[in-house]
Amino acid sequence: MELLKELCKGLPLDSLPENRGRDSRVPHAPAKTPKLSPEEKKLALQNSLRYFPPKFHKQLAQEFAAELRDYGHIYMYRFCPDMEMRAYPIGVYPCKTKQAAAIMHMIMNNLDPAVAQFPQELITYGGNGQVFSNWAQFWLAMHYLSQMTEEQTLVMYSGHPMGLFPSHPNAPRVVITNGMVIPNYSSREEYEKLFAMGVTMYGQMTAGSYCYIGPQGIVHGTVLTVLNAGRRYLGQDDLAGKVFVTSGLGGMSGAQAKAAVIAGCVGVIAEVDKAALLKRHKQGWLMEVTDSLDYCIQQLRKARKNKTVLSLGYHGNVVALWERLVREYDSTGDMLVDLGSDQTSCHNPFSGGYYPVHLSFPEANLLMARDPERFRELVKDSLRRQIAAINRLAEKGMFFWDYGNAFLLEAKRAGADVEKKGAKNMEFRYPSYVQHIMGDIFSLGFGPFRWVCTSGDPQDLATTDLIATAELEDILKKEVAVSVKQQYHDNIRWIREAGKHNLVVGSQARILYSDQKGRVAIAVAINQAITDGRIKAPVVISRDHHDVSGTDSPYRETSNIYDGSALCADMAVQNFVGDAFRGATWVSLHNGGGVGWGEVINGGFGLVLDGSKEAQKRAKMMLSWDVSNGVARRCWSGNTHAYETICRTMDETDNLIVTLPHLVEDSNILEKALHGY
Ligand SMILES: NC(=O)c1ccc[n+]([C@@H]2O[C@H](COP(=O)([O-])OP(=O)(O)OC[C@H]3O[C@@H](n4cnc5c(N)ncnc54)[C@H](O)[C@@H]3O)[C@@H](O)[C@H]2O)c1
């Protein structure tokens, strides 16, 4: 691969590459409005020129100033490589260690236009989930990775490769921090400025840690959510003829279309961006698309009556869809929806994450840049209208949940009626899906474990599917606590069928919710298969940050932590550090991700299995910590499932001693002690 070799030589500075500007064939991020002062603009420009020798400064300064003016950020479009970006097989990257080549494989996947939401702005998903802040950083990172040895670690500061520093073979090859802003300055306004100045970056979760695996990453979780919502709210396993209405067909939200089909229900999903809608249709994840609400209702009624599976994409605003469902109810008495949610990017509501119902998609993009204040007001009004319609339908029996996108939080901030009478500060009228629907999965140690076959060969992926199925079945056969049996059955069903659903977009990856025992067993078995030659190349083990221990986020991952520590981020930080010295190949720690800037701290890792004994040892030690950390914390916060899980894990694990809480059995003694009655 000559082009890859060229790429790994570093920024092309003998003569500047041609500036081809923005490619009109791919979607682009909306322009940002960072409100920089003249001094700050100068700083932004100066900062961006640091990557280039002075002989280019005059020319590039003009160009970068125009980008800052037109798009609110300096992406350095000129340096967007003129080659097909995709996860090439590990063997073709120039490298001195396979660990680095595996990381390059993952980076290239995150920037593949088939995978990434706005590839030229280096955004993988979630509207603003950056892999890097600009293209110079990409070139530099690839160059460092291609020349690094196992005596070095690459240090990444919010997209910027600070350099290769001496370390040792057991250290991570890359340590990434994204968005680590001093807490008192971690506001959205400051973020816009700091990002525009090129000094910080929103890495979302798996975008900035190079571990995104396409919407498959969330399909499995969404299937489990829809199935569990059916069990909990409708009291049934079979969802035939049940209607699930939601919004968003973007990076993660696109998974809802596929999940509805796998769960066997009728899914109707609104999406304002035609490109996102058509992408999912082309992929086969949406069975049908329409921009007519009449047609939408007609198809929904038909599928509901005949109990046929349907995933229908409505090209339009979700508020229009919800309001139409209310009108249908008012005029016919038919309640056409059973389950409802929302996956617009409300973590980023005023910069393209949420589109107000009053405007068409292009009109909204224009207003966002020209009159951000007016745009803000329309977003808030739209959120209020959306909640009003949802509340009407919920009163008539529909069950709605917050899908971890800060929807209810932003709706509350907009003045919508989402209050839960007599509830705690952080609770709303509708539950967060983590709090309610997924039950205590995190407390039981289950989370979105995943792996990527760096050979790029589908046959290797098929082999890993078989290995994972066999390992889970084996664990289930031996002894599994009653509380996790259902999880094991659901996950075995998923992995048995995963190959049939054509879920792969980009790298040859698989997601599988699993607990500590399952994760370790699968990783060890995959490593053995590499040793034996049954799998042709190294496999990267990873997970979503949205997991047992990876994320402190009081409106999502830690929404069921009730001891007051939901606002603390020790767990995520400990996880990042603990994974690093227990054998992770790379680690990352992020501010923001999922519910938004300043609302969450989260971290992730990548671990390269190469078939060696050393890799096996690392997998056992690191994956155990990576789960036990969060289970122990959840146990300490008073969660019964976590208590039982960590006690079982202690019985089965040498050297694990966790502090167990003594819970207050009679809450009257608290009242008496505090109030004397
Ligand atoms: N539940 C989870 O586990 C989970 C996981 C990852 C992300 N999320 C959150 O879900 C949200 C969506 O993530 P994503 O990666 O799909 O983001 P995305 O930005 O790629 O997709 C959101 C989509 O919503 C569409 N949209 C916005 N406003 C709309 C409206 N009013 N009506 C119809 N469509 C509208 C956008 O056009 C966009 O395509 C984010 O906030 C993300 O943080 C949740």
The ligand as an SDF file (V2000), in Angstrom:
LIG
                    3D

 44 48  0  0  0  0  0  0  0  0999 V2000
  -28.2730    5.1750   24.3940 N   0  0  0  0  0  0  0  0  0  0  0  0
  -27.0170    5.0420   24.2170 C   0  0  0  0  0  0  0  0  0  0  0  0
  -26.4010    4.0850   24.5930 O   0  0  0  0  0  0  0  0  0  0  0  0
  -26.3380    6.0580   23.4760 C   0  0  0  0  0  0  0  0  0  0  0  0
  -25.1470    5.6870   22.9410 C   0  0  0  0  0  0  0  0  0  0  0  0
  -24.5120    6.6000   22.2190 C   0  0  0  0  0  0  0  0  0  0  0  0
  -25.0450    7.8440   22.0380 C   0  0  0  0  0  0  0  0  0  0  0  0
  -26.1880    8.1970   22.6210 N   0  0  0  0  0  0  0  0  0  0  0  0
  -26.6970    9.5390   22.4710 C   0  0  0  0  0  0  0  0  0  0  0  0
  -27.7190    9.5130   21.4780 O   0  0  0  0  0  0  0  0  0  0  0  0
  -27.6430   10.7100   20.7350 C   0  0  0  0  0  0  0  0  0  0  0  0
  -27.5660   10.3890   19.2760 C   0  0  0  0  0  0  0  0  0  0  0  0
  -26.2970    9.8240   18.9430 O   0  0  0  0  0  0  0  0  0  0  0  0
  -25.8920    9.6650   17.4270 P   0  0  0  0  0  0  0  0  0  0  0  0
  -24.5000    9.1530   17.4050 O   0  0  0  0  0  0  0  0  0  0  0  0
  -26.9000    8.9120   16.6960 O   0  0  0  0  0  0  0  0  0  0  0  0
  -25.9240   11.1930   16.9770 O   0  0  0  0  0  0  0  0  0  0  0  0
  -26.1650   11.7770   15.5370 P   0  0  0  0  0  0  0  0  0  0  0  0
  -25.9940   13.2360   15.6790 O   0  0  0  0  0  0  0  0  0  0  0  0
  -25.3310   11.0160   14.5770 O   0  0  0  0  0  0  0  0  0  0  0  0
  -27.6910   11.4370   15.2230 O   0  0  0  0  0  0  0  0  0  0  0  0
  -28.7880   12.1570   15.7280 C   0  0  0  0  0  0  0  0  0  0  0  0
  -29.7320   12.3730   14.5680 C   0  0  0  0  0  0  0  0  0  0  0  0
  -30.8950   13.0430   15.0390 O   0  0  0  0  0  0  0  0  0  0  0  0
  -31.3670   13.8410   13.9600 C   0  0  0  0  0  0  0  0  0  0  0  0
  -32.2580   14.8590   14.5070 N   0  0  0  0  0  0  0  0  0  0  0  0
  -31.9370   15.9250   15.2680 C   0  0  0  0  0  0  0  0  0  0  0  0
  -33.0280   16.6110   15.6200 N   0  0  0  0  0  0  0  0  0  0  0  0
  -34.0810   15.9640   15.0700 C   0  0  0  0  0  0  0  0  0  0  0  0
  -35.4680   16.1710   15.1100 C   0  0  0  0  0  0  0  0  0  0  0  0
  -36.0080   17.1680   15.8130 N   0  0  0  0  0  0  0  0  0  0  0  0
  -36.2690   15.3040   14.4460 N   0  0  0  0  0  0  0  0  0  0  0  0
  -35.7430   14.2590   13.7470 C   0  0  0  0  0  0  0  0  0  0  0  0
  -34.4200   14.0270   13.6730 N   0  0  0  0  0  0  0  0  0  0  0  0
  -33.5940   14.8550   14.3510 C   0  0  0  0  0  0  0  0  0  0  0  0
  -30.0990   14.4090   13.3460 C   0  0  0  0  0  0  0  0  0  0  0  0
  -30.3020   14.8320   12.0150 O   0  0  0  0  0  0  0  0  0  0  0  0
  -29.1300   13.2490   13.4680 C   0  0  0  0  0  0  0  0  0  0  0  0
  -29.0220   12.4930   12.2780 O   0  0  0  0  0  0  0  0  0  0  0  0
  -26.4240   11.4640   21.2630 C   0  0  0  0  0  0  0  0  0  0  0  0
  -26.8210   12.4340   22.2160 O   0  0  0  0  0  0  0  0  0  0  0  0
  -25.6220   10.4240   21.8990 C   0  0  0  0  0  0  0  0  0  0  0  0
  -24.7700   10.9120   22.8940 O   0  0  0  0  0  0  0  0  0  0  0  0
  -26.8570    7.3150   23.2980 C   0  0  0  0  0  0  0  0  0  0  0  0
  1  2  1  0
  2  3  2  0
  2  4  1  0
  4  5  1  0
  4 44  2  0
  5  6  2  0
  6  7  1  0
  7  8  2  0
  8  9  1  0
  8 44  1  0
  9 10  1  0
  9 42  1  0
 10 11  1  0
 11 12  1  0
 11 40  1  0
 12 13  1  0
 13 14  1  0
 14 15  2  0
 14 16  1  0
 14 17  1  0
 17 18  1  0
 18 19  2  0
 18 20  1  0
 18 21  1  0
 21 22  1  0
 22 23  1  0
 23 24  1  0
 23 38  1  0
 24 25  1  0
 25 26  1  0
 25 36  1  0
 26 27  1  0
 26 35  1  0
 27 28  2  0
 28 29  1  0
 29 30  1  0
 29 35  2  0
 30 31  1  0
 30 32  2  0
 32 33  1  0
 33 34  2  0
 34 35  1  0
 36 37  1  0
 36 38  1  0
 38 39  1  0
 40 41  1  0
 40 42  1  0
 42 43  1  0
M  CHG  2   8   1  16  -1
M  END
$$$$
